[in-house]
Amino acid sequence: MTENTENSETAKPASGSEPTQTFTSGDGVFREDRTSLKDRIWDAWRDMRASTRRMIAENPSEARLLFFVLMSDLILFLSFAVKTVVSPNSVMSSILPDNVALLLVVALLFRTLSVYVFALVVSLILRIFGGTGTFRATRIGIFWGTFVAAPFELFSAVITFFMARLEGVMPFLGGEMISLAPLWIGLLPYVWFVSAGATEAHGFKKVFPLFVSMSILSIISIVAMMILRARGVI
């Protein structure tokens, strides 16, 4: 407590707000305001880059970063469970797996590993283009972005639920393009928050180039999976 008191300082207040008390410790720089998870998620939705800067300054442990990914895995699993089991529409039933147990394993194991690999690839690519962030800083930005984007997956599941319930009286909701709309509602926020987190970690001024690149790759991947599934490959 003595060390923290001695190192405490007042950060520059935002316009119309009270001064923010910060203090340093062996783990990083911490703030005494808006420390609840709810407030931090809301702050990230409003300004992901500033939220990422705060997270990087705090130097979170690897266990904390893993918690972010695992929680997003569980939320993604719940979202897919709603789309495939609770209230699947005609198109979603055809493109998403029916084995919920397998889906849980994929969410907790494969997706967690894939996020680590994804962070490594993004870190290497951004370094090639002049980024200054470390692999750890990239992990912080991407893992935090993955977590704060997870609620949008639940929101997309709720929309899927109501669309499936209304499909009987409004057949056009069963159309392929309309049925896939909830997928984009969950995917695009993820791409945006992850892009903003990685961009901030590497010191780039604009998020748009990385966001567009990731969005294009996501579209190509989804179309390719749909083609392979239609041909019976997967």
C-alpha positions in Angstrom: 0.0 0.0 0.0 2.9 2.4 0.8 4.5 1.8 -2.6 1.2 2.3 -4.4 0.5 5.5 -2.5 3.9 6.9 -3.2 3.6 6.2 -6.9 0.0 7.4 -7.2 -0.7 10.3 -9.6 -3.6 12.1 -11.2 -4.1 11.4 -14.9 -5.5 14.1 -17.2 -9.2 14.1 -16.8 -11.5 13.8 -19.8 -13.7 16.7 -20.7 -16.3 17.3 -18.0 -15.1 14.3 -15.9 -13.4 14.0 -12.6 -9.6 13.3 -12.4 -8.6 9.7 -12.7 -6.3 8.3 -10.0 -3.7 5.9 -11.3 -1.0 4.0 -9.6 1.8 1.7 -10.6 3.0 -1.6 -9.2 5.2 -4.5 -10.4 2.5 -5.7 -12.7 1.8 -2.4 -14.6 -0.2 0.8 -14.4 -3.7 0.7 -13.0 -6.6 3.1 -12.7 -9.0 3.4 -9.8 -12.0 4.3 -11.8 -14.3 2.2 -14.0 -12.7 -1.1 -12.8 -15.8 -3.3 -13.1 -15.9 -5.7 -16.1 -19.2 -4.1 -17.2 -17.7 -0.6 -17.3 -14.6 -1.8 -19.1 -16.6 -3.6 -21.8 -18.7 -0.5 -22.3 -15.6 1.6 -22.6 -14.2 -0.8 -25.2 -17.4 -0.5 -27.2 -17.1 3.3 -27.2 -13.3 3.5 -27.8 -11.6 0.2 -28.4 -8.2 1.7 -29.0 -8.2 3.6 -25.7 -9.4 0.5 -23.9 -6.6 -1.5 -25.5 -4.0 1.1 -24.3 -5.3 0.7 -20.8 -5.2 -3.1 -21.0 -1.6 -3.1 -22.3 -0.5 -0.6 -19.6 -1.9 -3.0 -17.0 0.3 -5.8 -18.3 -2.3 -8.5 -17.6 -1.2 -12.1 -16.8 -1.4 -14.8 -19.3 -4.1 -16.5 -17.2 -6.2 -13.3 -17.4 -5.8 -13.3 -21.2 -6.8 -16.9 -21.4 -9.9 -16.1 -19.3 -10.9 -13.6 -22.0 -10.6 -16.2 -24.7 -12.3 -19.0 -22.8 -15.3 -16.8 -21.9 -15.7 -15.8 -25.5 -15.5 -19.5 -26.4 -18.4 -20.3 -24.1 -20.5 -17.4 -25.4 -19.8 -18.5 -28.9 -20.9 -22.0 -28.0 -24.1 -20.7 -26.4 -24.8 -18.7 -29.6 -24.3 -21.6 -31.9 -26.3 -23.9 -29.6 -29.3 -21.5 -30.0 -28.8 -21.4 -33.7 -28.5 -25.2 -34.2 -30.6 -26.7 -31.4 -33.0 -24.3 -29.7 -34.3 -22.5 -32.8 -32.5 -23.4 -36.0 -33.8 -21.9 -39.3 -33.6 -23.8 -42.5 -30.3 -22.3 -43.8 -28.5 -22.3 -40.4 -29.4 -25.9 -39.9 -27.6 -26.8 -43.1 -24.4 -24.9 -42.5 -23.8 -25.4 -38.8 -22.9 -28.8 -37.1 -25.6 -30.8 -35.4 -23.4 -32.4 -32.8 -23.4 -29.9 -29.9 -20.9 -31.9 -27.8 -18.4 -31.7 -30.7 -19.2 -28.0 -31.0 -18.3 -27.5 -27.4 -15.0 -29.3 -27.8 -14.2 -27.2 -30.9 -15.1 -24.0 -29.0 -13.0 -24.7 -26.0 -10.0 -26.4 -27.6 -9.6 -25.7 -31.2 -10.9 -22.1 -31.1 -8.7 -21.2 -28.2 -5.6 -22.6 -30.0 -6.7 -20.9 -33.2 -6.9 -17.5 -31.5 -3.3 -17.9 -30.3 -2.2 -18.8 -33.8 -4.2 -16.0 -35.3 -2.6 -13.5 -32.9 0.9 -14.7 -33.9 0.1 -14.5 -37.6 -1.3 -11.0 -37.2 1.7 -9.9 -35.2 4.1 -11.1 -37.8 2.2 -9.5 -40.7 1.8 -6.1 -38.9 5.5 -6.2 -38.1 6.3 -6.6 -41.8 4.2 -3.5 -42.5 6.0 -1.4 -39.9 4.2 -2.3 -36.7 6.0 -1.8 -33.5 4.0 -4.1 -31.2 5.3 -7.3 -29.6 3.6 -10.6 -29.8 2.4 -10.1 -26.2 0.9 -6.7 -27.0 -0.8 -8.2 -30.0 -2.3 -11.0 -27.9 -3.6 -8.4 -25.4 -5.3 -6.4 -28.1 -6.7 -9.4 -30.0 -7.8 -11.4 -26.9 -9.5 -8.4 -25.3 -11.2 -7.6 -28.7 -12.4 -11.2 -28.9 -13.9 -10.9 -25.4 -15.7 -7.6 -25.9 -17.1 -8.7 -29.2 -18.6 -11.9 -27.7 -21.9 -10.3 -26.6 -22.7 -9.5 -30.3 -22.7 -13.3 -30.9 -25.5 -13.7 -28.3 -27.3 -10.8 -29.9 -27.1 -12.5 -33.3 -28.4 -15.7 -31.7 -31.4 -13.9 -30.4 -32.1 -12.5 -33.8 -31.8 -16.0 -35.3 -34.3 -17.2 -32.7 -36.9 -14.7 -33.7 -36.3 -15.2 -37.4 -36.8 -19.0 -37.0 -40.0 -18.5 -35.1 -41.4 -16.1 -37.8 -40.2 -18.2 -40.8 -43.5 -20.1 -40.9 -45.5 -16.9 -41.4 -42.8 -14.9 -43.2 -41.2 -17.4 -45.6 -38.8 -14.8 -47.0 -36.9 -15.0 -43.7 -35.8 -18.4 -44.8 -33.9 -17.0 -47.8 -30.2 -17.7 -47.8 -29.0 -14.2 -47.7 -31.4 -13.0 -45.1 -30.8 -16.1 -42.9 -27.1 -15.3 -42.9 -27.6 -11.8 -41.7 -27.3 -12.7 -38.0 -23.9 -14.3 -38.8 -22.6 -11.0 -40.1 -24.0 -9.2 -37.0 -21.8 -11.4 -34.9 -18.8 -11.5 -37.2 -18.3 -7.8 -38.2 -18.1 -6.5 -34.6 -15.5 -9.2 -33.9 -13.4 -8.2 -36.9 -13.7 -4.5 -35.9 -12.7 -4.9 -32.2 -9.9 -7.3 -33.0 -8.6 -5.0 -35.8 -8.7 -2.0 -33.4 -6.9 -3.9 -30.7 -4.2 -5.1 -33.0 -3.8 -1.7 -34.6 -3.4 0.0 -31.3 -0.9 -2.7 -30.1 1.3 -1.9 -33.1 1.0 1.8 -33.1 -0.8 2.3 -36.4 -3.0 5.4 -36.8 -5.8 3.9 -38.8 -7.9 0.8 -38.1 -9.6 0.8 -41.5 -6.9 -1.0 -43.6 -6.7 -3.9 -41.2 -10.5 -4.0 -40.7 -11.1 -4.1 -44.5 -8.4 -6.8 -45.0 -9.8 -9.0 -42.3 -13.4 -8.5 -43.5 -12.5 -9.6 -47.0 -10.7 -12.7 -45.7 -13.7 -13.5 -43.6 -16.1 -13.3 -46.5 -13.8 -15.4 -48.7 -13.6 -18.0 -45.9 -17.3 -18.2 -45.3 -18.1 -18.5 -49.0 -15.4 -21.2 -49.4 -16.9 -23.2 -46.5 -20.4 -23.0 -47.9 -19.2 -24.2 -51.3 -17.3 -27.1 -49.7 -20.3 -28.0 -47.6 -22.6 -27.9 -50.6 -20.3 -30.3 -52.4 -20.2 -32.7 -49.4 -16.5 -32.1 -48.6 -17.1 -30.9 -45.0 
